[in-house]
Amino acid sequence: MTQTLDVEVESIAAGGDGVARAAGLVVFLPRTAPGDAGRAQVELKGRFARGDLVELTRPSSVRTEPLCAHYTRDRCGGCQIQHIRYDAQLAAKQRIVHDSLSRIGGRATTLPDVRPSPRQWRYRRKLTLAIRPRGAKWVAGLHPYDAPGRIFPLDDCPITDERVLAAWREVMAASAHFPRARELRGAVRLLDAGSAFVLEGGTSWPQAGRFFEAVPSLSALWWAPQSRRAEPIANRRAERTPSASFAQVNPVVADMLREYVVERVLGHAPRSVVDAYAGVGDTAAALAGRGVRVTAIELDADAAAWCGRRLPAGSRAIAGRVEDHLGAALPADVVLLNPPRAGVDARVAAALGAPGAAPRAVVYVSCNPATLARDLARMPALRIASVVAFDMFPQTAHVETVCELVPGAA
């Protein structure tokens, strides 16, 4: 059922939609800003509604003209808040983290500090595109936010490093060598030397070698056949590197975040640390280099092996699921959690609360405030000592949060 409502946008929700209240409903409106007033056409969905602002009668003072032509013309879903001034983006993310911790996690906390990104544009060192055949050619692009089944051809992405876009143009110039499939998905990630390309889809790729030869800017090529994990199939570097998925998207902010995490961990004077979801071991190596005995746990076997080679004697890396190995790795003075967007398994929270296993502190690095808040609700014996957010992805609604937890009633 559709309805037209007079609305005034109050805030930004975790996904980037503006939030208004009208006719007893919570109304979610994409591409709106706090302070916008107008008329919206919405679809009722129980106690809330979602729709579009069809008439803007009073623009917000924090609105700005989007830099990217795709954002307006193609309704690109890659960014969600490019129409909002950067200072207001930071304020929105501050509120998103605070509201998630208080409403979902049931934790009373002040508004967190949000550390800005030094670069708001051209910061991304990875770009993932959908690839589909159109006639005899392939087209690579992104999805409109309101039509995820469609793609539009990408001309430019102002939040992405121009070297990544140049590599993508080379990739598409060699697309005649792609495997046959109804659709593919690809990602270019900038490395310290060259770039890596990961292609997903297809069941057979007989021309992979020709493709790699035709794209000289690539240092490494990975392929994930249909329903299988990505594996390296070509490399111009003498040393095999772990999956390109572990390279940082915004390396400047990633370095800022890692330095802060190391500082918070060392503030507890630990002799032993468990680094869970350790990746290739950047943080584990930094801590081990300061004399801490580190047990790093990482599911990806290649990344775990790479991490292990970076650690000195006395520290170690374990390949496997955190929930399967954390209990045996405890007790430790500090536990560092850096899970994917889905958060931690309930068994991880249970292990941290087991008698005799409780650490002095848990430092939780989250890329999803909602799952962070859910996981905090599973750990009632830990209280929040500090919360700091980092704007890893300007122009989007995503935010990284570092939550420091210590023993004590929530």
C-alpha positions as CSV (number, residue, x, y, z in Angstrom):
1,M,0.0,0.0,0.0
2,T,1.4,3.4,-1.1
3,Q,0.8,6.6,0.7
4,T,2.0,10.3,0.4
5,L,3.2,11.9,3.6
6,D,4.6,15.2,4.7
7,V,7.9,14.5,6.3
8,E,10.9,16.1,8.0
9,V,14.1,14.1,8.1
10,E,15.6,13.8,11.6
11,S,18.7,11.6,11.3
12,I,20.5,9.0,9.2
13,A,20.0,5.3,9.7
14,A,22.8,2.7,9.7
15,G,22.2,1.9,6.0
16,G,22.4,5.5,4.9
17,D,18.7,6.3,4.6
18,G,17.2,9.4,6.1
19,V,14.8,8.7,9.0
20,A,11.6,10.7,9.5
21,R,8.5,10.2,11.6
22,A,5.0,10.8,10.2
23,A,1.5,9.4,10.8
24,G,2.8,7.2,13.6
25,L,5.3,5.6,11.3
26,V,9.1,5.5,11.1
27,V,9.9,6.4,7.5
28,F,13.1,5.5,5.7
29,L,14.0,7.8,2.8
30,P,17.2,7.2,0.7
31,R,19.2,10.2,-0.4
32,T,17.8,12.6,2.2
33,A,19.6,14.7,4.8
34,P,18.8,15.7,8.4
35,G,16.7,18.8,8.2
36,D,15.1,18.0,4.8
37,A,11.4,18.7,4.7
38,G,9.0,17.7,1.9
39,R,6.5,15.2,0.6
40,A,7.3,11.5,0.3
41,Q,5.7,8.7,-1.5
42,V,6.1,5.6,0.6
43,E,5.3,1.9,0.8
44,L,3.8,0.8,4.1
45,K,5.6,-2.2,5.8
46,G,3.9,-2.7,9.1
47,R,5.0,-0.1,11.6
48,F,7.5,1.5,9.3
49,A,7.5,2.7,5.7
50,R,10.1,3.2,3.0
51,G,10.0,5.4,-0.1
52,D,11.3,8.4,-1.9
53,L,11.1,12.1,-1.3
54,V,9.1,13.3,-4.3
55,E,9.1,17.0,-3.4
56,L,11.7,18.8,-1.4
57,T,10.1,21.9,0.1
58,R,13.0,22.9,2.4
59,P,16.5,21.6,1.8
60,S,18.7,20.8,4.7
61,S,21.6,23.1,5.4
62,V,24.0,20.1,5.3
63,R,23.1,19.2,1.8
64,T,25.8,19.4,-0.9
65,E,26.0,18.7,-4.6
66,P,27.2,15.1,-5.2
67,L,30.6,15.0,-7.0
68,C,29.8,11.8,-8.9
69,A,27.5,11.9,-11.9
70,H,26.5,8.2,-11.4
71,Y,25.2,9.1,-7.9
72,T,22.3,11.0,-9.3
73,R,22.0,9.9,-12.9
74,D,22.2,6.2,-12.3
75,R,21.2,6.2,-8.6
76,C,24.4,4.3,-7.8
77,G,24.3,2.2,-4.6
78,G,28.0,2.3,-4.0
79,C,27.8,5.5,-2.0
80,Q,24.8,6.4,0.3
81,I,25.5,9.8,1.7
82,Q,27.5,11.7,-0.9
83,H,24.8,14.4,-0.9
84,I,25.7,15.3,2.7
85,R,28.6,17.6,3.7
86,Y,31.5,15.7,5.2
87,D,31.3,17.2,8.7
88,A,27.6,16.1,8.7
89,Q,28.6,12.6,7.5
90,L,30.9,12.3,10.5
91,A,28.1,13.5,12.8
92,A,25.7,10.9,11.3
93,K,28.2,8.1,11.8
94,Q,28.7,9.2,15.4
95,R,25.0,8.9,16.0
96,I,24.8,5.5,14.2
97,V,27.4,4.0,16.5
98,H,25.9,5.6,19.6
99,D,22.3,4.5,18.8
100,S,23.4,0.9,18.0
101,L,25.2,0.5,21.3
102,S,22.4,2.0,23.3
103,R,19.4,0.5,21.5
104,I,20.7,-2.9,20.5
105,G,23.5,-3.4,23.0
106,G,21.8,-1.8,25.9
107,R,24.9,0.1,26.8
108,A,24.9,3.6,28.1
109,T,27.8,5.5,26.4
110,T,28.6,9.0,25.3
111,L,28.8,10.0,21.7
112,P,32.0,8.5,20.3
113,D,34.8,10.4,18.7
114,V,34.9,9.8,14.9
115,R,38.4,10.1,13.4
116,P,38.0,11.6,9.9
117,S,39.7,10.2,6.8
118,P,42.5,12.6,5.5
119,R,41.1,11.9,2.0
120,Q,37.4,12.0,1.3
121,W,37.9,11.2,-2.4
122,R,40.2,8.8,-4.4
123,Y,40.9,6.8,-1.2
124,R,39.7,3.4,-2.2
125,R,42.3,0.9,-3.4
126,K,39.8,-1.8,-4.3
127,L,36.8,-1.7,-6.7
128,T,34.4,-4.6,-7.2
129,L,32.1,-4.6,-10.2
130,A,29.4,-6.8,-11.6
131,I,30.2,-8.0,-15.1
132,R,27.5,-9.0,-17.6
133,P,27.4,-9.8,-21.4
134,R,25.7,-7.3,-23.6
135,G,25.7,-8.6,-27.2
136,A,29.2,-9.7,-28.1
137,K,30.8,-7.7,-25.4
138,W,31.1,-7.6,-21.6
139,V,30.0,-4.6,-19.5
140,A,31.3,-3.9,-16.0
141,G,29.4,-1.6,-13.6
142,L,27.5,-1.1,-10.3
143,H,24.0,-1.5,-9.2
144,P,21.3,1.2,-8.7
145,Y,20.4,1.3,-5.0
146,D,16.7,0.7,-5.8
147,A,17.3,-1.9,-8.5
148,P,20.0,-4.4,-7.3
149,G,19.3,-6.7,-10.1
150,R,20.4,-4.2,-12.8
151,I,23.8,-2.7,-13.5
152,F,24.9,0.4,-15.2
153,P,28.3,0.8,-17.0
154,L,30.8,2.6,-14.8
155,D,32.6,5.6,-16.3
156,D,34.3,6.9,-13.1
157,C,34.2,6.4,-9.3
158,P,35.5,9.5,-7.5
159,I,36.1,7.6,-4.3
160,T,38.4,5.1,-6.0
161,D,42.1,5.5,-6.7
162,E,42.6,6.4,-10.4
163,R,45.2,3.6,-10.7
164,V,42.5,1.1,-9.8
165,L,40.3,2.5,-12.5
166,A,43.1,2.4,-15.0
167,A,43.6,-1.3,-14.2
168,W,39.9,-1.9,-14.7
169,R,40.1,-0.3,-18.1
170,E,42.9,-2.7,-19.0
171,V,40.9,-5.7,-17.6
172,M,37.8,-4.8,-19.7
173,A,40.0,-4.3,-22.8
174,A,41.0,-7.9,-22.4
175,S,37.5,-9.2,-21.6
176,A,37.3,-11.2,-24.8
177,H,39.4,-13.8,-22.8
178,F,36.8,-14.0,-19.9
179,P,35.3,-17.4,-19.2
180,R,31.8,-18.0,-20.7
181,A,29.1,-17.3,-18.1
182,R,25.8,-15.6,-17.7
183,E,27.4,-13.2,-15.3
184,L,30.7,-12.6,-13.5
185,R,32.0,-10.5,-10.7
186,G,35.5,-9.0,-10.5
187,A,37.6,-7.0,-8.1
188,V,40.8,-5.0,-8.7
189,R,42.8,-4.3,-5.7
190,L,45.9,-2.1,-5.7
191,L,49.0,-3.7,-4.1
192,D,52.3,-2.2,-3.2
193,A,53.6,-3.4,-6.6
194,G,51.0,-3.5,-9.3
195,S,47.5,-4.8,-8.7
196,A,45.6,-8.0,-8.2
197,F,42.4,-9.1,-10.1
198,V,40.0,-11.6,-8.6
199,L,37.4,-13.0,-11.0
200,E,34.3,-14.9,-9.7
201,G,32.1,-17.1,-11.9
202,G,32.3,-19.5,-14.7
203,T,33.2,-23.2,-14.6
204,S,36.1,-23.3,-17.1
205,W,38.6,-20.6,-18.0
206,P,40.9,-22.0,-20.8
207,Q,42.1,-18.4,-21.8
208,A,43.1,-17.3,-18.3
209,G,46.8,-17.2,-19.4
210,R,46.0,-15.1,-22.4
211,F,44.0,-12.8,-20.3
212,F,46.8,-12.3,-17.8
213,E,49.3,-11.6,-20.6
214,A,46.9,-9.0,-22.0
215,V,46.8,-7.0,-18.7
216,P,50.4,-6.2,-17.9
217,S,49.5,-4.0,-14.9
218,L,48.3,-7.0,-13.0
219,S,50.8,-8.6,-10.5
220,A,48.5,-11.4,-9.6
221,L,45.4,-13.2,-10.9
222,W,42.9,-15.1,-8.8
223,W,39.9,-17.1,-9.9
224,A,36.8,-18.3,-8.0
225,P,35.0,-20.8,-10.2
226,Q,31.2,-21.0,-9.6
227,S,30.5,-22.1,-6.0
228,R,34.2,-22.4,-5.1
229,R,36.7,-20.3,-3.2
230,A,39.2,-18.1,-5.0
231,E,42.6,-19.6,-5.9
232,P,45.7,-18.0,-7.4
233,I,46.3,-18.9,-11.0
234,A,49.0,-16.5,-12.2
235,N,51.6,-14.3,-10.5
236,R,54.3,-12.0,-11.8
237,R,56.0,-11.7,-8.4
238,A,58.6,-14.2,-7.2
239,E,56.9,-14.6,-3.8
240,R,53.4,-15.8,-3.6
241,T,51.2,-13.4,-1.6
242,P,48.1,-14.2,0.4
243,S,44.6,-13.5,-1.0
244,A,44.3,-9.9,-2.3
245,S,41.2,-9.6,-0.1
246,F,43.5,-8.8,2.8
247,A,44.9,-5.6,1.3
248,Q,43.5,-2.5,2.9
249,V,40.8,-0.5,1.0
250,N,41.8,2.8,2.7
251,P,45.4,2.2,3.9
252,V,45.8,5.6,5.5
253,V,42.9,5.2,7.9
254,A,43.7,1.5,8.3
255,D,47.2,2.6,9.6
256,M,45.5,5.1,11.9
257,L,43.2,2.5,13.3
258,R,45.9,-0.2,13.7
259,E,48.1,2.3,15.6
260,Y,45.2,3.1,17.9
261,V,44.4,-0.5,18.5
262,V,48.0,-1.3,19.4
263,E,48.1,1.6,21.8
264,R,44.9,0.4,23.5
265,V,46.2,-3.2,23.8
266,L,49.6,-2.1,25.1
267,G,47.8,0.2,27.6
268,H,47.0,-3.0,29.6
269,A,50.6,-4.0,29.8
270,P,49.9,-7.5,28.4
271,R,52.4,-10.3,28.3
272,S,50.1,-12.4,26.1
273,V,47.5,-11.4,23.5
274,V,45.1,-13.4,21.3
275,D,44.6,-11.7,17.9
276,A,41.4,-13.3,16.6
277,Y,40.5,-12.8,12.9
278,A,44.2,-11.8,12.4
279,G,44.3,-11.7,8.6
280,V,47.9,-11.5,7.4
281,G,49.1,-10.4,10.8
282,D,49.7,-6.7,10.6
283,T,48.5,-6.1,14.1
284,A,49.9,-9.3,15.5
285,A,53.4,-8.5,14.1
286,A,53.2,-5.0,15.6
287,L,52.4,-6.4,19.0
288,A,55.0,-9.2,18.8
289,G,57.5,-6.6,17.9
290,R,56.9,-4.9,21.2
291,G,57.7,-8.0,23.1
292,V,54.1,-9.4,23.5
293,R,53.5,-13.2,23.1
294,V,50.8,-13.4,20.4
295,T,48.5,-16.2,19.4
296,A,47.0,-15.2,16.0
297,I,43.9,-17.1,14.8
298,E,42.8,-16.8,11.1
299,L,40.5,-18.9,9.0
300,D,42.2,-18.3,5.7
301,A,45.1,-20.9,5.6
302,D,47.3,-18.8,3.3
303,A,46.9,-15.7,5.4
304,A,47.6,-17.6,8.6
305,A,50.8,-19.1,7.1
306,W,51.8,-15.6,6.0
307,C,51.1,-14.3,9.5
308,G,53.1,-17.1,11.1
309,R,56.2,-16.3,9.1
310,R,56.0,-12.7,10.4
311,L,55.9,-13.7,14.0
312,P,59.0,-14.3,16.2
313,A,59.7,-17.3,18.3
314,G,57.2,-17.6,21.2
315,S,54.3,-16.3,19.1
316,R,52.3,-18.4,16.7
317,A,49.5,-18.4,14.1
318,I,46.7,-20.9,14.0
319,A,44.7,-21.6,10.9
320,G,41.0,-22.2,11.7
321,R,37.8,-20.7,13.0
322,V,38.1,-18.5,16.0
323,E,35.2,-20.2,17.8
324,D,37.0,-23.5,17.5
325,H,40.4,-22.4,18.8
326,L,39.8,-19.4,21.2
327,G,39.1,-21.5,24.2
328,A,42.4,-23.4,24.0
329,A,44.3,-20.1,23.4
330,L,43.0,-18.7,26.6
331,P,43.8,-17.4,29.2
332,A,45.5,-14.3,27.7
333,D,45.9,-10.8,29.1
334,V,44.1,-9.1,26.2
335,V,42.0,-10.5,23.4
336,L,41.7,-8.6,20.1
337,L,38.6,-9.3,18.0
338,N,38.4,-8.1,14.4
339,P,35.6,-10.1,12.8
340,P,33.8,-9.7,9.5
341,R,30.5,-7.8,9.2
342,A,28.6,-10.8,10.7
343,G,30.3,-10.3,14.0
344,V,31.6,-13.1,16.3
345,D,30.0,-16.5,16.9
346,A,28.1,-16.9,20.1
347,R,30.8,-19.4,21.2
348,V,33.4,-16.6,21.2
349,A,31.4,-14.6,23.6
350,A,30.9,-17.7,25.8
351,A,34.7,-18.5,25.8
352,L,35.5,-14.9,26.9
353,G,33.2,-15.3,29.8
354,A,34.3,-18.8,30.9
355,P,35.6,-19.1,34.5
356,G,39.4,-18.5,34.7
357,A,39.6,-17.3,31.1
358,A,38.5,-13.7,31.4
359,P,41.1,-11.4,30.0
360,R,42.1,-8.0,31.4
361,A,40.6,-6.4,28.3
362,V,38.9,-7.1,25.0
363,V,39.5,-4.7,22.1
364,Y,36.8,-5.3,19.5
365,V,37.3,-3.8,16.0
366,S,33.9,-3.7,14.2
367,C,32.9,-2.8,10.7
368,N,29.2,-3.2,11.6
369,P,27.7,-1.3,14.6
370,A,24.7,-3.5,14.7
371,T,26.6,-6.8,15.1
372,L,29.0,-5.1,17.5
373,A,26.1,-4.1,19.7
374,R,24.6,-7.6,19.5
375,D,27.9,-9.1,20.6
376,L,28.2,-6.7,23.5
377,A,24.8,-7.8,24.7
378,R,26.3,-11.4,24.8
379,M,29.1,-10.2,27.1
380,P,27.4,-8.6,30.1
381,A,30.4,-9.2,32.4
382,L,32.4,-6.6,30.3
383,R,31.8,-2.9,30.4
384,I,32.8,-0.3,27.8
385,A,36.0,1.6,28.7
386,S,36.2,3.5,25.5
387,V,34.7,3.8,22.0
388,V,36.3,5.5,19.0
389,A,35.1,5.3,15.4
390,F,37.2,5.7,12.2
391,D,35.8,6.9,8.9
392,M,37.3,4.3,6.7
393,F,34.8,4.8,3.9
394,P,33.8,8.5,3.3
395,Q,30.7,9.1,1.2
396,T,29.2,5.8,2.4
397,A,27.3,4.9,5.6
398,H,29.9,2.4,6.7
399,V,32.0,3.1,9.8
400,E,34.7,1.2,11.7
401,T,34.5,1.2,15.5
402,V,37.1,0.3,18.1
403,C,35.4,-0.7,21.4
404,E,37.6,-1.3,24.4
405,L,36.0,-3.6,27.0
406,V,37.2,-4.4,30.6
407,P,35.7,-6.5,33.4
408,G,32.8,-5.0,35.2
409,A,29.0,-4.9,35.0
410,A,27.6,-3.4,31.9
